[in-house]
Amino acid sequence: MRFRHLLLAACLALPAVADGQSAPRASGVEKFDVAGLPKSADTDLEKQIFTLIRYHRRGDLRDAARIHLLLADYYKSKGEQTRADDCTKLATEAWDAAERGVRTSAGTQGNPPFEPLGLFRQTFAYADESLGVTHRWEFFDDGTYAHSLTTPAGQTAPPPKELGFYSVQDGRIRLWQARPELDRTVPFEFLGDLGRNGAVMDGIRMRAVR
């Protein structure tokens, strides 16, 4: 059975998730600078920061802005003004991105059993004539991806979305998700710089979506 049919079966077993609209890109706003924090929290502020980071949901940019501001306050109290300024800048960028509806993550839950490599930000699509649908693949530079399909003719409810993690290395891409269980590694090739002109995945050519 072809890879796309395996993914379709997994996708249809997932609960429905609303698709976000296309928007300008934002990058790096959910990466938190904790290099200046101790390994274990001693103060109430340190405990608050560690707790918020631990329970942060990918894609929640307003929450990311809040964490960056707390980090800025922490570093400012430690006399690390450069770090504080960097965190304040990231907080502003995260909040602006949230206001503009920018998506920086698929919002995938769980942790993949591998270290994400070859991360990039691009959206691809291709038509599957045998199923009468169009596949849309969104890859985010936090290592998450979203795979969705258009609604087939004669079906009222939109198909659910598949959310997972990916890693690209040596001309192959690994796609993983916890529920339903999925772990596939297939050939993958960019067409143009980081997929600017599309990509070929498991022998299927996909166009880049701007």
One Martini backbone bead per residue (centre of mass of N, CA, C, O) as a GRO file, in nm:
protein
  210
    1MET     BB    1   0.097   0.035   0.021
    2ARG     BB    2   0.083   0.348   0.004
    3PHE     BB    3   0.172   0.607   0.198
    4ARG     BB    4  -0.083   0.789   0.161
    5HIS     BB    5  -0.283   0.566   0.262
    6LEU     BB    6  -0.172   0.541   0.544
    7LEU     BB    7  -0.217   0.837   0.623
    8LEU     BB    8  -0.519   0.849   0.574
    9ALA     BB    9  -0.599   0.643   0.788
   10ALA     BB   10  -0.479   0.804   1.024
   11CYS     BB   11  -0.631   1.071   0.978
   12LEU     BB   12  -0.933   0.952   1.009
   13ALA     BB   13  -0.872   0.887   1.331
   14LEU     BB   14  -0.886   1.177   1.390
   15PRO     BB   15  -0.966   1.455   1.524
   16ALA     BB   16  -1.090   1.748   1.464
   17VAL     BB   17  -0.920   2.037   1.315
   18ALA     BB   18  -0.876   2.353   1.274
   19ASP     BB   19  -0.788   2.556   1.019
   20GLY     BB   20  -0.557   2.777   0.929
   21GLN     BB   21  -0.458   3.064   0.805
   22SER     BB   22  -0.281   3.233   0.607
   23ALA     BB   23   0.043   3.375   0.700
   24PRO     BB   24   0.283   3.522   0.821
   25ARG     BB   25   0.597   3.464   0.928
   26ALA     BB   26   0.746   3.304   1.219
   27SER     BB   27   1.064   3.287   1.407
   28GLY     BB   28   1.171   3.175   1.733
   29VAL     BB   29   0.932   3.253   1.955
   30GLU     BB   30   0.956   2.937   2.097
   31LYS     BB   31   1.244   3.015   2.209
   32PHE     BB   32   1.399   2.975   2.521
   33ASP     BB   33   1.612   3.152   2.745
   34VAL     BB   34   1.780   2.925   2.990
   35ALA     BB   35   2.095   2.959   3.034
   36GLY     BB   36   2.064   3.160   3.304
   37LEU     BB   37   1.952   2.924   3.456
   38PRO     BB   38   1.905   2.705   3.676
   39LYS     BB   39   1.847   2.368   3.703
   40SER     BB   40   1.708   2.461   3.971
   41ALA     BB   41   1.463   2.600   4.146
   42ASP     BB   42   1.450   2.874   4.404
   43THR     BB   43   1.250   3.072   4.304
   44ASP     BB   44   0.942   3.181   4.219
   45LEU     BB   45   1.018   3.275   3.932
   46GLU     BB   46   1.160   3.018   3.842
   47LYS     BB   47   0.916   2.832   3.884
   48GLN     BB   48   0.727   2.980   3.687
   49ILE     BB   49   0.896   2.947   3.433
   50PHE     BB   50   0.919   2.636   3.429
   51THR     BB   51   0.614   2.582   3.425
   52LEU     BB   52   0.540   2.736   3.163
   53ILE     BB   53   0.729   2.578   2.976
   54ARG     BB   54   0.620   2.293   3.033
   55TYR     BB   55   0.301   2.396   2.950
   56HIS     BB   56   0.354   2.478   2.675
   57ARG     BB   57   0.182   2.548   2.375
   58ARG     BB   58   0.211   2.507   2.068
   59GLY     BB   59   0.115   2.825   1.921
   60ASP     BB   60   0.110   3.000   2.190
   61LEU     BB   61   0.203   3.327   2.166
   62ARG     BB   62   0.104   3.467   2.425
   63ASP     BB   63   0.253   3.276   2.614
   64ALA     BB   64   0.533   3.332   2.501
   65ALA     BB   65   0.539   3.632   2.576
   66ARG     BB   66   0.517   3.591   2.879
   67ILE     BB   67   0.781   3.430   2.915
   68HIS     BB   68   0.975   3.642   2.802
   69LEU     BB   69   0.909   3.860   3.017
   70LEU     BB   70   1.002   3.695   3.260
   71LEU     BB   71   1.291   3.662   3.160
   72ALA     BB   72   1.355   3.959   3.148
   73ASP     BB   73   1.316   4.014   3.450
   74TYR     BB   74   1.526   3.815   3.548
   75TYR     BB   75   1.779   3.927   3.398
   76LYS     BB   76   1.757   4.213   3.511
   77SER     BB   77   1.797   4.123   3.814
   78LYS     BB   78   2.098   4.001   3.721
   79GLY     BB   79   2.231   4.213   3.504
   80GLU     BB   80   2.126   4.095   3.207
   81GLN     BB   81   2.055   4.305   2.962
   82THR     BB   82   2.085   4.157   2.693
   83ARG     BB   83   1.892   3.926   2.757
   84ALA     BB   84   1.651   4.103   2.827
   85ASP     BB   85   1.625   4.238   2.548
   86ASP     BB   86   1.583   3.977   2.385
   87CYS     BB   87   1.320   3.890   2.532
   88THR     BB   88   1.157   4.142   2.467
   89LYS     BB   89   1.167   4.107   2.161
   90LEU     BB   90   1.027   3.826   2.155
   91ALA     BB   91   0.766   3.918   2.286
   92THR     BB   92   0.685   4.115   2.063
   93GLU     BB   93   0.687   3.912   1.828
   94ALA     BB   94   0.478   3.715   1.947
   95TRP     BB   95   0.245   3.916   1.972
   96ASP     BB   96   0.234   4.009   1.678
   97ALA     BB   97   0.184   3.727   1.561
   98ALA     BB   98  -0.084   3.678   1.709
   99GLU     BB   99  -0.235   3.927   1.586
  100ARG     BB  100  -0.178   3.807   1.274
  101GLY     BB  101  -0.206   3.481   1.278
  102VAL     BB  102   0.051   3.333   1.321
  103ARG     BB  103   0.211   3.026   1.244
  104THR     BB  104   0.468   2.815   1.430
  105SER     BB  105   0.272   2.558   1.463
  106ALA     BB  106   0.088   2.256   1.486
  107GLY     BB  107   0.044   2.157   1.795
  108THR     BB  108   0.191   1.914   1.889
  109GLN     BB  109   0.177   1.634   2.086
  110GLY     BB  110   0.450   1.541   2.248
  111ASN     BB  111   0.742   1.311   2.191
  112PRO     BB  112   0.986   1.230   2.000
  113PRO     BB  113   1.225   0.952   1.922
  114PHE     BB  114   1.386   1.221   1.822
  115GLU     BB  115   1.601   1.441   1.659
  116PRO     BB  116   1.544   1.716   1.503
  117LEU     BB  117   1.608   1.763   1.150
  118GLY     BB  118   1.599   1.976   0.891
  119LEU     BB  119   1.456   2.237   0.941
  120PHE     BB  120   1.147   2.400   0.821
  121ARG     BB  121   0.942   2.641   0.615
  122GLN     BB  122   0.657   2.483   0.460
  123THR     BB  123   0.411   2.445   0.192
  124PHE     BB  124   0.223   2.170   0.059
  125ALA     BB  125   0.070   2.030  -0.251
  126TYR     BB  126  -0.174   1.774  -0.372
  127ALA     BB  127  -0.340   1.575  -0.603
  128ASP     BB  128  -0.587   1.308  -0.546
  129GLU     BB  129  -0.766   1.147  -0.780
  130SER     BB  130  -0.853   0.873  -0.644
  131LEU     BB  131  -0.997   1.053  -0.393
  132GLY     BB  132  -1.075   1.361  -0.451
  133VAL     BB  133  -0.817   1.519  -0.327
  134THR     BB  134  -0.627   1.753  -0.126
  135HIS     BB  135  -0.309   1.786  -0.013
  136ARG     BB  136  -0.172   1.925   0.301
  137TRP     BB  137   0.159   2.042   0.389
  138GLU     BB  138   0.288   2.149   0.711
  139PHE     BB  139   0.601   2.297   0.790
  140PHE     BB  140   0.787   2.352   1.087
  141ASP     BB  141   1.068   2.496   1.273
  142ASP     BB  142   0.983   2.296   1.538
  143GLY     BB  143   0.914   1.991   1.410
  144THR     BB  144   0.629   2.025   1.287
  145TYR     BB  145   0.316   1.886   1.148
  146ALA     BB  146   0.054   1.917   0.888
  147HIS     BB  147  -0.221   1.704   0.769
  148SER     BB  148  -0.451   1.770   0.502
  149LEU     BB  149  -0.789   1.764   0.363
  150THR     BB  150  -1.017   1.781   0.151
  151THR     BB  151  -1.346   1.764   0.073
  152PRO     BB  152  -1.520   1.532  -0.049
  153ALA     BB  153  -1.745   1.444  -0.256
  154GLY     BB  154  -2.043   1.410  -0.059
  155GLN     BB  155  -1.906   1.546   0.192
  156THR     BB  156  -1.952   1.742   0.481
  157ALA     BB  157  -1.726   1.663   0.655
  158PRO     BB  158  -1.422   1.730   0.737
  159PRO     BB  159  -1.132   1.613   0.750
  160PRO     BB  160  -0.903   1.535   0.947
  161LYS     BB  161  -0.602   1.602   1.125
  162GLU     BB  162  -0.253   1.563   1.104
  163LEU     BB  163  -0.021   1.538   1.382
  164GLY     BB  164   0.342   1.601   1.398
  165PHE     BB  165   0.673   1.486   1.347
  166TYR     BB  166   1.002   1.579   1.207
  167SER     BB  167   1.283   1.450   0.994
  168VAL     BB  168   1.580   1.549   0.807
  169GLN     BB  169   1.788   1.297   0.628
  170ASP     BB  170   1.947   1.178   0.365
  171GLY     BB  171   1.679   1.197   0.176
  172ARG     BB  172   1.487   1.181   0.439
  173ILE     BB  173   1.166   1.134   0.608
  174ARG     BB  174   1.033   1.161   0.936
  175LEU     BB  175   0.714   1.043   1.060
  176TRP     BB  176   0.546   1.137   1.374
  177GLN     BB  177   0.297   0.986   1.597
  178ALA     BB  178   0.094   0.890   1.868
  179ARG     BB  179  -0.216   0.980   1.768
  180PRO     BB  180  -0.204   0.770   1.595
  181GLU     BB  181   0.019   0.546   1.527
  182LEU     BB  182   0.324   0.686   1.366
  183ASP     BB  183   0.611   0.551   1.163
  184ARG     BB  184   0.781   0.711   0.892
  185THR     BB  185   1.022   0.646   0.621
  186VAL     BB  186   1.101   0.857   0.339
  187PRO     BB  187   1.156   0.992   0.059
  188PHE     BB  188   1.328   1.324   0.018
  189GLU     BB  189   1.285   1.629  -0.191
  190PHE     BB  190   1.395   1.923  -0.291
  191LEU     BB  191   1.266   2.208  -0.482
  192GLY     BB  192   1.477   2.397  -0.417
  193ASP     BB  193   1.505   2.611  -0.168
  194LEU     BB  194   1.347   2.460   0.077
  195GLY     BB  195   1.093   2.422  -0.135
  196ARG     BB  196   1.022   2.664  -0.329
  197ASN     BB  197   0.938   2.442  -0.581
  198GLY     BB  198   0.907   2.204  -0.387
  199ALA     BB  199   0.843   1.838  -0.363
  200VAL     BB  200   0.952   1.492  -0.292
  201MET     BB  201   0.733   1.231  -0.158
  202ASP     BB  202   0.732   0.915  -0.216
  203GLY     BB  203   0.711   1.007  -0.538
  204ILE     BB  204   0.557   1.278  -0.470
  205ARG     BB  205   0.460   1.567  -0.617
  206MET     BB  206   0.491   1.897  -0.477
  207ARG     BB  207   0.369   2.204  -0.422
  208ALA     BB  208   0.415   2.525  -0.347
  209VAL     BB  209   0.280   2.732  -0.089
  210ARG     BB  210   0.240   3.087  -0.046
   0.00000   0.00000   0.00000
